[in-house]
Amino acid sequence: MYETISSIIIESGVFDKDYYLEKYEDIKRRNNDALRHYIRHGYKEDRNPNAFFDSKLYRKNTLMMIKKLILFIIT
């Protein structure tokens, strides 16, 4: 499963390993595989996969859209 997900992310160009390790020194210090960390934990911790993607904003906007969709459906 990890191989499939990591292949998709690598091919998409969304994940910037150098950025991730520079931004999150705790990951760099532990010598963790940056992509593996992002897939398993980073996205849940609102860590950004690159300099141009704001995970917190994405999550906020996604939740807002879901709420609006639910309201639309039930009204």
Gaussian input, Z-matrix of N, CA and C with variables (Angstrom, degrees):
# hf/3-21g

backbone

0 1
 N
 C     1     B1
 C     2     B2     1     A1
 N     3     B3     2     A2     1     D1
 C     4     B4     3     A3     2     D2
 C     5     B5     4     A4     3     D3
 N     6     B6     5     A5     4     D4
 C     7     B7     6     A6     5     D5
 C     8     B8     7     A7     6     D6
 N     9     B9     8     A8     7     D7
 C    10    B10     9     A9     8     D8
 C    11    B11    10    A10     9     D9
 N    12    B12    11    A11    10    D10
 C    13    B13    12    A12    11    D11
 C    14    B14    13    A13    12    D12
 N    15    B15    14    A14    13    D13
 C    16    B16    15    A15    14    D14
 C    17    B17    16    A16    15    D15
 N    18    B18    17    A17    16    D16
 C    19    B19    18    A18    17    D17
 C    20    B20    19    A19    18    D18
 N    21    B21    20    A20    19    D19
 C    22    B22    21    A21    20    D20
 C    23    B23    22    A22    21    D21
 N    24    B24    23    A23    22    D22
 C    25    B25    24    A24    23    D23
 C    26    B26    25    A25    24    D24
 N    27    B27    26    A26    25    D25
 C    28    B28    27    A27    26    D26
 C    29    B29    28    A28    27    D27
 N    30    B30    29    A29    28    D28
 C    31    B31    30    A30    29    D29
 C    32    B32    31    A31    30    D30
 N    33    B33    32    A32    31    D31
 C    34    B34    33    A33    32    D32
 C    35    B35    34    A34    33    D33
 N    36    B36    35    A35    34    D34
 C    37    B37    36    A36    35    D35
 C    38    B38    37    A37    36    D36
 N    39    B39    38    A38    37    D37
 C    40    B40    39    A39    38    D38
 C    41    B41    40    A40    39    D39
 N    42    B42    41    A41    40    D40
 C    43    B43    42    A42    41    D41
 C    44    B44    43    A43    42    D42
 N    45    B45    44    A44    43    D43
 C    46    B46    45    A45    44    D44
 C    47    B47    46    A46    45    D45
 N    48    B48    47    A47    46    D46
 C    49    B49    48    A48    47    D47
 C    50    B50    49    A49    48    D48
 N    51    B51    50    A50    49    D49
 C    52    B52    51    A51    50    D50
 C    53    B53    52    A52    51    D51
 N    54    B54    53    A53    52    D52
 C    55    B55    54    A54    53    D53
 C    56    B56    55    A55    54    D54
 N    57    B57    56    A56    55    D55
 C    58    B58    57    A57    56    D56
 C    59    B59    58    A58    57    D57
 N    60    B60    59    A59    58    D58
 C    61    B61    60    A60    59    D59
 C    62    B62    61    A61    60    D60
 N    63    B63    62    A62    61    D61
 C    64    B64    63    A63    62    D62
 C    65    B65    64    A64    63    D63
 N    66    B66    65    A65    64    D64
 C    67    B67    66    A66    65    D65
 C    68    B68    67    A67    66    D66
 N    69    B69    68    A68    67    D67
 C    70    B70    69    A69    68    D68
 C    71    B71    70    A70    69    D69
 N    72    B72    71    A71    70    D70
 C    73    B73    72    A72    71    D71
 C    74    B74    73    A73    72    D72
 N    75    B75    74    A74    73    D73
 C    76    B76    75    A75    74    D74
 C    77    B77    76    A76    75    D75
 N    78    B78    77    A77    76    D76
 C    79    B79    78    A78    77    D77
 C    80    B80    79    A79    78    D78
 N    81    B81    80    A80    79    D79
 C    82    B82    81    A81    80    D80
 C    83    B83    82    A82    81    D81
 N    84    B84    83    A83    82    D82
 C    85    B85    84    A84    83    D83
 C    86    B86    85    A85    84    D84
 N    87    B87    86    A86    85    D85
 C    88    B88    87    A87    86    D86
 C    89    B89    88    A88    87    D87
 N    90    B90    89    A89    88    D88
 C    91    B91    90    A90    89    D89
 C    92    B92    91    A91    90    D90
 N    93    B93    92    A92    91    D91
 C    94    B94    93    A93    92    D92
 C    95    B95    94    A94    93    D93
 N    96    B96    95    A95    94    D94
 C    97    B97    96    A96    95    D95
 C    98    B98    97    A97    96    D96
 N    99    B99    98    A98    97    D97
 C   100   B100    99    A99    98    D98
 C   101   B101   100   A100    99    D99
 N   102   B102   101   A101   100   D100
 C   103   B103   102   A102   101   D101
 C   104   B104   103   A103   102   D102
 N   105   B105   104   A104   103   D103
 C   106   B106   105   A105   104   D104
 C   107   B107   106   A106   105   D105
 N   108   B108   107   A107   106   D106
 C   109   B109   108   A108   107   D107
 C   110   B110   109   A109   108   D108
 N   111   B111   110   A110   109   D109
 C   112   B112   111   A111   110   D110
 C   113   B113   112   A112   111   D111
 N   114   B114   113   A113   112   D112
 C   115   B115   114   A114   113   D113
 C   116   B116   115   A115   114   D114
 N   117   B117   116   A116   115   D115
 C   118   B118   117   A117   116   D116
 C   119   B119   118   A118   117   D117
 N   120   B120   119   A119   118   D118
 C   121   B121   120   A120   119   D119
 C   122   B122   121   A121   120   D120
 N   123   B123   122   A122   121   D121
 C   124   B124   123   A123   122   D122
 C   125   B125   124   A124   123   D123
 N   126   B126   125   A125   124   D124
 C   127   B127   126   A126   125   D125
 C   128   B128   127   A127   126   D126
 N   129   B129   128   A128   127   D127
 C   130   B130   129   A129   128   D128
 C   131   B131   130   A130   129   D129
 N   132   B132   131   A131   130   D130
 C   133   B133   132   A132   131   D131
 C   134   B134   133   A133   132   D132
 N   135   B135   134   A134   133   D133
 C   136   B136   135   A135   134   D134
 C   137   B137   136   A136   135   D135
 N   138   B138   137   A137   136   D136
 C   139   B139   138   A138   137   D137
 C   140   B140   139   A139   138   D138
 N   141   B141   140   A140   139   D139
 C   142   B142   141   A141   140   D140
 C   143   B143   142   A142   141   D141
 N   144   B144   143   A143   142   D142
 C   145   B145   144   A144   143   D143
 C   146   B146   145   A145   144   D144
 N   147   B147   146   A146   145   D145
 C   148   B148   147   A147   146   D146
 C   149   B149   148   A148   147   D147
 N   150   B150   149   A149   148   D148
 C   151   B151   150   A150   149   D149
 C   152   B152   151   A151   150   D150
 N   153   B153   152   A152   151   D151
 C   154   B154   153   A153   152   D152
 C   155   B155   154   A154   153   D153
 N   156   B156   155   A155   154   D154
 C   157   B157   156   A156   155   D155
 C   158   B158   157   A157   156   D156
 N   159   B159   158   A158   157   D157
 C   160   B160   159   A159   158   D158
 C   161   B161   160   A160   159   D159
 N   162   B162   161   A161   160   D160
 C   163   B163   162   A162   161   D161
 C   164   B164   163   A163   162   D162
 N   165   B165   164   A164   163   D163
 C   166   B166   165   A165   164   D164
 C   167   B167   166   A166   165   D165
 N   168   B168   167   A167   166   D166
 C   169   B169   168   A168   167   D167
 C   170   B170   169   A169   168   D168
 N   171   B171   170   A170   169   D169
 C   172   B172   171   A171   170   D170
 C   173   B173   172   A172   171   D171
 N   174   B174   173   A173   172   D172
 C   175   B175   174   A174   173   D173
 C   176   B176   175   A175   174   D174
 N   177   B177   176   A176   175   D175
 C   178   B178   177   A177   176   D176
 C   179   B179   178   A178   177   D177
 N   180   B180   179   A179   178   D178
 C   181   B181   180   A180   179   D179
 C   182   B182   181   A181   180   D180
 N   183   B183   182   A182   181   D181
 C   184   B184   183   A183   182   D182
 C   185   B185   184   A184   183   D183
 N   186   B186   185   A185   184   D184
 C   187   B187   186   A186   185   D185
 C   188   B188   187   A187   186   D186
 N   189   B189   188   A188   187   D187
 C   190   B190   189   A189   188   D188
 C   191   B191   190   A190   189   D189
 N   192   B192   191   A191   190   D190
 C   193   B193   192   A192   191   D191
 C   194   B194   193   A193   192   D192
 N   195   B195   194   A194   193   D193
 C   196   B196   195   A195   194   D194
 C   197   B197   196   A196   195   D195
 N   198   B198   197   A197   196   D196
 C   199   B199   198   A198   197   D197
 C   200   B200   199   A199   198   D198
 N   201   B201   200   A200   199   D199
 C   202   B202   201   A201   200   D200
 C   203   B203   202   A202   201   D201
 N   204   B204   203   A203   202   D202
 C   205   B205   204   A204   203   D203
 C   206   B206   205   A205   204   D204
 N   207   B207   206   A206   205   D205
 C   208   B208   207   A207   206   D206
 C   209   B209   208   A208   207   D207
 N   210   B210   209   A209   208   D208
 C   211   B211   210   A210   209   D209
 C   212   B212   211   A211   210   D210
 N   213   B213   212   A212   211   D211
 C   214   B214   213   A213   212   D212
 C   215   B215   214   A214   213   D213
 N   216   B216   215   A215   214   D214
 C   217   B217   216   A216   215   D215
 C   218   B218   217   A217   216   D216
 N   219   B219   218   A218   217   D217
 C   220   B220   219   A219   218   D218
 C   221   B221   220   A220   219   D219
 N   222   B222   221   A221   220   D220
 C   223   B223   222   A222   221   D221
 C   224   B224   223   A223   222   D222

   B1=1.4463
   B2=1.5304
   B3=1.3585
   B4=1.4669
   B5=1.5208
   B6=1.3196
   B7=1.4617
   B8=1.5265
   B9=1.3133
   B10=1.4653
   B11=1.5236
   B12=1.3268
   B13=1.4630
   B14=1.5197
   B15=1.3312
   B16=1.4647
   B17=1.5208
   B18=1.3149
   B19=1.4706
   B20=1.5217
   B21=1.3188
   B22=1.4664
   B23=1.5264
   B24=1.3221
   B25=1.4653
   B26=1.5236
   B27=1.3196
   B28=1.4651
   B29=1.5198
   B30=1.3206
   B31=1.4659
   B32=1.5241
   B33=1.3214
   B34=1.4704
   B35=1.5237
   B36=1.3184
   B37=1.4587
   B38=1.5205
   B39=1.3190
   B40=1.4622
   B41=1.5299
   B42=1.3103
   B43=1.4617
   B44=1.5214
   B45=1.3275
   B46=1.4631
   B47=1.5282
   B48=1.3211
   B49=1.4597
   B50=1.5247
   B51=1.3308
   B52=1.4651
   B53=1.5272
   B54=1.3167
   B55=1.4676
   B56=1.5286
   B57=1.3183
   B58=1.4646
   B59=1.5248
   B60=1.3206
   B61=1.4599
   B62=1.5248
   B63=1.3211
   B64=1.4647
   B65=1.5300
   B66=1.3085
   B67=1.4726
   B68=1.5266
   B69=1.3177
   B70=1.4642
   B71=1.5244
   B72=1.3259
   B73=1.4645
   B74=1.5196
   B75=1.3381
   B76=1.4642
   B77=1.5254
   B78=1.3143
   B79=1.4666
   B80=1.5250
   B81=1.3113
   B82=1.4636
   B83=1.5308
   B84=1.3367
   B85=1.4693
   B86=1.5238
   B87=1.3236
   B88=1.4700
   B89=1.5152
   B90=1.3326
   B91=1.4629
   B92=1.5222
   B93=1.3244
   B94=1.4646
   B95=1.5199
   B96=1.3077
   B97=1.4586
   B98=1.5249
   B99=1.3154
   B100=1.4642
   B101=1.5248
   B102=1.3107
   B103=1.4593
   B104=1.5237
   B105=1.3021
   B106=1.4733
   B107=1.5345
   B108=1.3284
   B109=1.4611
   B110=1.5247
   B111=1.3327
   B112=1.4627
   B113=1.5327
   B114=1.3215
   B115=1.4661
   B116=1.5274
   B117=1.3193
   B118=1.4627
   B119=1.5284
   B120=1.3424
   B121=1.4647
   B122=1.5274
   B123=1.3091
   B124=1.4590
   B125=1.5082
   B126=1.3231
   B127=1.4674
   B128=1.5291
   B129=1.3392
   B130=1.4646
   B131=1.5288
   B132=1.3339
   B133=1.4639
   B134=1.5291
   B135=1.3275
   B136=1.4689
   B137=1.5253
   B138=1.3158
   B139=1.4687
   B140=1.5234
   B141=1.3010
   B142=1.4622
   B143=1.5295
   B144=1.3282
   B145=1.4602
   B146=1.5309
   B147=1.3268
   B148=1.4676
   B149=1.5228
   B150=1.3161
   B151=1.4669
   B152=1.5221
   B153=1.3160
   B154=1.4583
   B155=1.5245
   B156=1.3239
   B157=1.4642
   B158=1.5187
   B159=1.3130
   B160=1.4590
   B161=1.5291
   B162=1.3156
   B163=1.4667
   B164=1.5206
   B165=1.3258
   B166=1.4671
   B167=1.5226
   B168=1.3145
   B169=1.4593
   B170=1.5272
   B171=1.3212
   B172=1.4641
   B173=1.5271
   B174=1.3246
   B175=1.4657
   B176=1.5348
   B177=1.3306
   B178=1.4663
   B179=1.5275
   B180=1.3291
   B181=1.4639
   B182=1.5214
   B183=1.3129
   B184=1.4636
   B185=1.5248
   B186=1.3216
   B187=1.4641
   B188=1.5221
   B189=1.3241
   B190=1.4559
   B191=1.5288
   B192=1.3197
   B193=1.4652
   B194=1.5265
   B195=1.3183
   B196=1.4638
   B197=1.5289
   B198=1.3221
   B199=1.4670
   B200=1.5221
   B201=1.3245
   B202=1.4666
   B203=1.5252
   B204=1.3111
   B205=1.4585
   B206=1.5282
   B207=1.3124
   B208=1.4676
   B209=1.5251
   B210=1.3211
   B211=1.4691
   B212=1.5214
   B213=1.3116
   B214=1.4614
   B215=1.5287
   B216=1.3142
   B217=1.4670
   B218=1.5271
   B219=1.3229
   B220=1.4680
   B221=1.5279
   B222=1.3185
   B223=1.4737
   B224=1.5038
   A1=111.10
   A2=116.25
   A3=120.17
   A4=110.78
   A5=116.72
   A6=120.59
   A7=111.23
   A8=116.86
   A9=121.06
   A10=110.99
   A11=116.04
   A12=120.33
   A13=110.66
   A14=117.14
   A15=119.58
   A16=111.25
   A17=118.24
   A18=121.13
   A19=111.22
   A20=116.65
   A21=121.03
   A22=110.16
   A23=116.55
   A24=120.34
   A25=110.96
   A26=117.55
   A27=121.04
   A28=110.66
   A29=117.21
   A30=121.08
   A31=112.19
   A32=117.41
   A33=120.63
   A34=112.09
   A35=116.97
   A36=120.49
   A37=113.41
   A38=117.42
   A39=121.74
   A40=111.93
   A41=117.49
   A42=120.79
   A43=110.50
   A44=115.58
   A45=122.48
   A46=108.18
   A47=115.49
   A48=121.60
   A49=111.85
   A50=117.46
   A51=120.62
   A52=111.22
   A53=116.23
   A54=120.48
   A55=110.13
   A56=116.60
   A57=121.98
   A58=110.94
   A59=116.61
   A60=120.17
   A61=111.83
   A62=117.21
   A63=120.69
   A64=110.78
   A65=116.61
   A66=122.31
   A67=111.65
   A68=117.00
   A69=121.76
   A70=109.29
   A71=114.29
   A72=120.39
   A73=112.99
   A74=117.26
   A75=119.07
   A76=110.90
   A77=116.75
   A78=120.85
   A79=109.06
   A80=115.65
   A81=121.04
   A82=110.66
   A83=117.37
   A84=121.47
   A85=112.06
   A86=116.69
   A87=119.93
   A88=112.71
   A89=116.40
   A90=121.72
   A91=112.03
   A92=115.64
   A93=119.87
   A94=110.32
   A95=115.93
   A96=121.48
   A97=105.95
   A98=116.65
   A99=121.84
   A100=112.35
   A101=117.22
   A102=120.04
   A103=111.30
   A104=116.56
   A105=120.06
   A106=109.71
   A107=116.07
   A108=119.36
   A109=110.64
   A110=116.87
   A111=119.76
   A112=111.05
   A113=116.44
   A114=120.67
   A115=111.23
   A116=117.11
   A117=119.95
   A118=113.41
   A119=116.45
   A120=118.97
   A121=114.36
   A122=116.34
   A123=121.42
   A124=115.42
   A125=116.92
   A126=118.75
   A127=110.76
   A128=117.47
   A129=120.88
   A130=111.46
   A131=115.67
   A132=121.78
   A133=111.40
   A134=116.63
   A135=123.04
   A136=112.66
   A137=116.70
   A138=120.58
   A139=107.37
   A140=115.87
   A141=120.96
   A142=111.16
   A143=118.23
   A144=121.61
   A145=113.41
   A146=116.46
   A147=121.28
   A148=108.37
   A149=116.32
   A150=121.22
   A151=113.49
   A152=117.75
   A153=121.43
   A154=114.10
   A155=117.09
   A156=121.15
   A157=109.20
   A158=116.84
   A159=122.51
   A160=108.51
   A161=115.70
   A162=120.91
   A163=112.84
   A164=117.08
   A165=119.93
   A166=111.02
   A167=117.08
   A168=120.94
   A169=110.70
   A170=116.50
   A171=120.78
   A172=110.64
   A173=116.03
   A174=120.52
   A175=110.11
   A176=116.79
   A177=121.19
   A178=110.80
   A179=116.68
   A180=120.46
   A181=112.15
   A182=116.55
   A183=120.60
   A184=110.38
   A185=116.93
   A186=120.17
   A187=111.17
   A188=116.65
   A189=120.37
   A190=110.77
   A191=116.97
   A192=120.68
   A193=111.28
   A194=116.81
   A195=120.55
   A196=110.08
   A197=116.52
   A198=120.10
   A199=110.85
   A200=117.03
   A201=120.68
   A202=111.14
   A203=116.69
   A204=120.75
   A205=110.96
   A206=116.33
   A207=120.20
   A208=110.40
   A209=116.83
   A210=119.77
   A211=111.39
   A212=116.72
   A213=121.20
   A214=110.69
   A215=116.03
   A216=120.94
   A217=111.40
   A218=116.95
   A219=118.87
   A220=113.74
   A221=118.02
   A222=118.39
   A223=111.73
   D1=-46.85
   D2=179.90
   D3=-57.45
   D4=-42.96
   D5=-178.41
   D6=-60.30
   D7=-41.69
   D8=179.48
   D9=-64.48
   D10=-49.15
   D11=-179.43
   D12=-63.29
   D13=-45.32
   D14=-178.93
   D15=-64.20
   D16=-37.64
   D17=177.55
   D18=-61.76
   D19=-43.85
   D20=179.28
   D21=-62.35
   D22=-45.37
   D23=-178.83
   D24=-65.67
   D25=-43.91
   D26=179.46
   D27=-61.85
   D28=-46.39
   D29=-179.85
   D30=-64.09
   D31=-31.50
   D32=-178.74
   D33=-72.70
   D34=-23.84
   D35=-177.70
   D36=78.05
   D37=9.23
   D38=-176.85
   D39=-73.33
   D40=-32.46
   D41=-175.03
   D42=-96.17
   D43=126.72
   D44=177.93
   D45=-112.48
   D46=100.04
   D47=-175.75
   D48=-57.93
   D49=-44.88
   D50=-178.88
   D51=-62.20
   D52=-44.30
   D53=177.62
   D54=-60.65
   D55=-47.59
   D56=-175.64
   D57=-59.71
   D58=-45.36
   D59=-179.06
   D60=-70.97
   D61=-34.39
   D62=177.66
   D63=-69.94
   D64=-41.75
   D65=-177.73
   D66=-71.66
   D67=-39.70
   D68=-174.69
   D69=-115.12
   D70=85.01
   D71=-175.06
   D72=-64.74
   D73=-24.89
   D74=178.03
   D75=-62.54
   D76=-35.18
   D77=178.08
   D78=-71.15
   D79=-42.63
   D80=179.53
   D81=-62.08
   D82=-44.11
   D83=-178.93
   D84=-62.27
   D85=-35.83
   D86=-178.70
   D87=-82.52
   D88=-1.16
   D89=-178.30
   D90=56.43
   D91=33.96
   D92=177.49
   D93=-75.24
   D94=151.51
   D95=170.77
   D96=-67.91
   D97=116.53
   D98=-173.12
   D99=-59.69
   D100=-47.34
   D101=-178.36
   D102=-66.32
   D103=-42.28
   D104=178.44
   D105=-60.01
   D106=-43.08
   D107=178.82
   D108=-61.31
   D109=-45.21
   D110=-179.21
   D111=-60.52
   D112=-44.47
   D113=-178.24
   D114=-65.52
   D115=-39.98
   D116=-175.64
   D117=-85.32
   D118=-35.29
   D119=-172.36
   D120=-133.18
   D121=-40.45
   D122=-168.74
   D123=-56.54
   D124=-43.83
   D125=-178.67
   D126=-65.39
   D127=-32.63
   D128=178.91
   D129=-73.59
   D130=-23.28
   D131=179.96
   D132=-93.59
   D133=9.63
   D134=-177.84
   D135=58.08
   D136=35.51
   D137=174.28
   D138=-84.48
   D139=137.22
   D140=-176.44
   D141=-81.52
   D142=134.92
   D143=-179.60
   D144=-78.37
   D145=-15.25
   D146=177.22
   D147=-159.51
   D148=174.68
   D149=-175.13
   D150=-71.68
   D151=-13.81
   D152=-173.64
   D153=-106.67
   D154=1.03
   D155=-176.83
   D156=-118.71
   D157=124.03
   D158=179.52
   D159=-103.03
   D160=103.20
   D161=-175.85
   D162=-62.16
   D163=-40.61
   D164=179.93
   D165=-64.04
   D166=-43.85
   D167=178.98
   D168=-64.66
   D169=-41.49
   D170=178.36
   D171=-59.75
   D172=-47.80
   D173=-179.21
   D174=-62.42
   D175=-44.37
   D176=179.72
   D177=-60.34
   D178=-48.21
   D179=-178.75
   D180=-66.16
   D181=-37.88
   D182=179.09
   D183=-64.46
   D184=-45.54
   D185=178.88
   D186=-63.41
   D187=-39.22
   D188=178.81
   D189=-63.52
   D190=-41.72
   D191=179.42
   D192=-66.27
   D193=-38.73
   D194=178.03
   D195=-63.25
   D196=-44.14
   D197=178.62
   D198=-61.19
   D199=-43.58
   D200=179.10
   D201=-63.95
   D202=-39.97
   D203=178.90
   D204=-64.24
   D205=-43.17
   D206=178.46
   D207=-62.40
   D208=-44.92
   D209=177.89
   D210=-60.81
   D211=-39.97
   D212=178.49
   D213=-62.65
   D214=-42.58
   D215=-177.40
   D216=-67.95
   D217=-41.20
   D218=-173.82
   D219=-86.96
   D220=-8.02
   D221=-179.75
   D222=-105.31

